[in-house]
Amino acid sequence: MATIGLLVYEGVQALDVTGPMDVFAAANQQAPGKRKPYTLCTIGLDTVAVRTEGGLTIVPDRILATAPALDTLLIPGGVGSRVVNADVALLAWVRARAATARVVSICTGLYILAATGLVDGRRVTTHWQHAAELARRYPALHMDADQLFVRDGRFHTSGGLTAGIDLALALVEDDLGPGVALAVARELVMYMKRPGNQTQFSAPLDAQTRGSGRMGQLVDWLLDHLAEDLGIDRLADRMAMSPRHFRRVFAETFESTPAAYIERLRLERACILLTSGAWTVERIAHAVGFTSADAFRRAFRSRYRVSPTEYRERFVR
């Protein structure tokens, strides 16, 4: 039986704790045999109940000094992570536990893990809003902010909030095999696997965040016309701008060229089509606007580091 310790502290994000905890608890129910594979334990800095960022109260099972031997240490994020990451005793405790345990940070839990120095020189990820700040504060990190989750040796880091649930499910698959992981995914009504190399922040959501007015509306229009020729002249004409002015405004708004942004939209739509039906790769390539299946495969592999076929197999099995 493996023991998983989940750190809790004042201002922790509740979903960062309860999401992974529910995945591991579901694995206990779905694993074959009578013996549960996981023992779950919340660990506080002291015996005082903590209040989560959203107002939920958690009474820790143990404190740092009395925590059991751990196979996995999970460090959740939350606004409090930017406070307790200065706690010298906590950082020393994490360093000591990391010598023998798998270490997992969820979302902004990376503020705590990074402060220990344990992931200097390693690939990591975190919530997209905090990635730049963490990279500046800890320049030895190899930040990969676009990823849902990243594994580097015994250290595992996830992006924002629900990405921690994806990472927990991936760890269940590592520990107990794909059969149990699939059973857990079905019980929790979640995808079996969103690969760690899938972006944690979609282009349409990015558009809603960055875009306003006409430029925001342009992305909605693009999503309805991905199969068509979307050259600069056509887009500039639609926005009643000169091509040169359109390029400048687009780059200022989305920090990308129109061609690169449209390719991202096409590839994200392709991901949906690959996992929601039985269309061939060739048909999907045409449906999202690529000139050939080969061009689609090259672009897909460049962005997601797997082929379209491999992506489909990993995602739906």
N, C-alpha and C positions, 0 to 999 in steps of 0.2 A: 504494500500500500504506500502510495506517494503522498507526502504532506505538502500542501500548498498554503503558503502564508500570504495573506493580503494585507498590506500596510494600510492603516486608516489614520487620519489626522484631521484636525479642525480645518474645514474648507475643502475637503476632498470632494471630487465629483462623484456623485452616487452611482451613475451608470458605469463609470470606470471600475467600480467595485462589484456591483451587482450583475453587470453584464457577463463578465468572465466567470463570476461565481456560479451563475445559473448554467453556463455551458458545462463547467466541471461537475456540477451537481446532476445535470441531466446525463452526463457520461456515467456517473455512478448508477443511475437507474437503467441505462441501456447496455452496460457492459455485461457480457455473459458471466454466469456463475453467481454465487451468493456473496462473494467478497467484493466490497466496493474498492475501486482502484484509487480513489482520492480521499484524503482527509483534508477538510477545509478549515482554516483558522484565520480569523481577523486579528491583527496585531496593532496595538496602539502605542503611542509614545509613553503613555501612563494609563492609569486605570480610569481616568475621567472619560465619560461618554463624549463623542465628537459629533459635531453638527456638520452635515455635508453642505456643499455650496447651495443646494436647492432647499435645505431646511430639514432633511431627514436626519434623525438621530441614530447613531450606531454606537453600541456598547461593545468595545473590543473584547475578544475572548482571552487574549493574553497581552502582556506588555513586552517590550524589547527584552528585558532581563529574563523573562520566563518563557519566551517563545521556544517551541520545540525545534528539533533539527528539521531543516526544510529541504525538500527536493526542488521546489520552485518558490521563488520570492517574487511576488507581483507588486509593483509600485504604481498605483493609480495616480492620475493627475487631478487637477482642480486648482482653484485660486490659491489654496493653502500651500501648494507645492512651491510657490515662490517665496514662502516664509520658512517652511521647515527645511528647505535646502541649505539653510545657514546653520542648522542644528548639528554641531560637531559630533555629539554623541550618536545621533542617528546615522550620519555619514560613516562613522567608524563601524557601526553595527552592520550597515549594508555591505561595506567592504569585507568584513569578516564572513558574513553569510555567503557572499558571492564566491568565496573560495571553494565551496562545496555544492552550491545550489545553482540551478538555472535561474537567470534573472530576467524579468519581463517588466518593461515600463509601458504604461498605457497613456497615450495622449501626452499631456504636459507632465506626467510623472518623470519625463526625461530631465526636467529641471533638477530633480533629486539625484537621479542616476548620473547625470553629467557632472554634478558637483563632487561626486566621489572620485572622479578621474578614471573610473574603471573602463569607460568606453572611449577614452582618448585614442585616436587613430582607427576607430572602428566606424563602420557604416551604421547610421541610425536614422530614424524618422520621428516625427512628432506632429502635433496639430499644425496645419498649414499656416495659421495665423501667428504662431510662435516660432516657426522654424528659423526665420532670419535672425531674430533676436538671440536665440540659443546658439546659432552658428557664430554670431559676433562675440557672444560672451565666452564661448568655449571653442576657440578656433581649431583645436585638435580634433573636433568631431568631423566625420565625413557625412554631412547632412544630405539625405536623399528625401527631400520634403514631399515629393510627388507620390510616394509610395503608401499603400495601405499599411503594410508592415514590413520590417526588415529584420533579417536574422544574420548575426555575425558571431560565430562561435556559440558560446553559451548565453550570449546576450540577445534579447529579442525586444524590439521596440515597435510601437504601433502609432498610427496617425490618430486622427480625432475620434473620440468617443466610440462609435459603433465599430470602427476598425479594430478596437480591442476585442470585440466579440469574434470577429473574423480570425484574429490571431489566436485567441483561446481555442477556437475550433481546430485550427491548424495544429496546435500543440496536442489536442486530444487525438488527432489523426497520427501524429508522431508517436504518441505513447501507446495507443490502443488499436490503431489500424483504421483504414477507411470505412470499414463496416460500421464500427461504433460511431465514428464521426458523422456518417450519413444518417444514422438513426437519431443522433442528437440534433442534426440540422432539421430533420423532419419534425421532431418533437417541438422544436422552437420556431418552426415555420420560417426558416432562413435558408439562404443559399448554402449549398454544400461547401463551395469554395469560391471566394473572390480572391484570385491570385494576389500575392503581396505586391506584384508589379503593376497592379491595376491602379490607376490614379485615384486619389482620395477626394479629388475636387473636380467635378465634371465641368466641361466647357459651358453648357447652358447655365449652370449655377454661377460660374465665373462671370458670365455675361450679365446676370442679374445683379451681381455684386459691383461690377465695374461700370457697366453700361448704364446710360440714362437716355431718356428721350429717344431720338431717332436711331442712335447707334445700338441701343438695347433692342429696339424693334427689329433692327437688321438681322440680329442673330435668330430671332423667331422666324423671320422670313427664310434665312439660310437653311434652317432645319427642315423646312417644307420643300426645299428645292435642291437637296444634296445631290441628286442624280443628274442634275443639269450642269451645263458649262457655267462656272462661276468665276469668270475672268475679271480682272480689275476694271476693264471698261464697263462691263455690265453692272458691277456693283457701284462704281462711281456714278454712273448714270441714274441708278435707282435712288441714290442719295442726293442727286442733283449737285454733284461736286465734280471738280476736275479730277482726273486720276491721281495727279500729284498731291492735291489737297486731301483726297480721300485716304491715300496711303498714310499721310502724316497724322490725320485725325484718328484713323484706326489704330496705328501704332501707339499713339498717346493714350488711347482708351484701353486697349487690351494688351499692351506690351508684347505685341506679336505682329508679324506680317499677316496680311489677309490669307495668303496661301497656306502658311503654317497653321493658322487658326482653323481654316476650313478643313484641312487634313485631320486635325484633331476631332472636329465635329463628325467627320465621316468615319473615323476609326471608332469613336465611341458608339455611334449608331451601329456599326458593324458588330461590336461586342454584344449589343442587345439582340441583334438578329442571329448571331452565332449560338446564343444560349436559349433562345425562345422558339426555335423552330428547326425544321429539317432542310432549310435551303442549302444548296451547294455553295461552296466558297466562290465559285464563278458568278453565281446569281447575286450573292451578297455584294461582291465587288462592283458589279454593274449597278445595283440598287443604291449604293452610297456614293457613286460618282467616280470610281476609278476607271481609268482607260483600259485596264487589263487585270486579270486575276494575278499575274506575276507582279505587277506594280503594287497591287493591294497587299500581297504577301510580304513584299519587301518593306513596305511602310509599316505594316502591322508588327512584323518582327522587330523592326527598329524601335518602335515605341514600347511594345509589351514584352519583348525578349522571348517570345514564343511564337510559333506559327499559328494561323487561325485555327487549324485543325487541332493542334495541341491545346489551345485555349479552350475550345469547345469541350474537349475530352476532360480537361481538368475541372471545368466549371460545372458540368452536368452529371458527372459520374456519381 
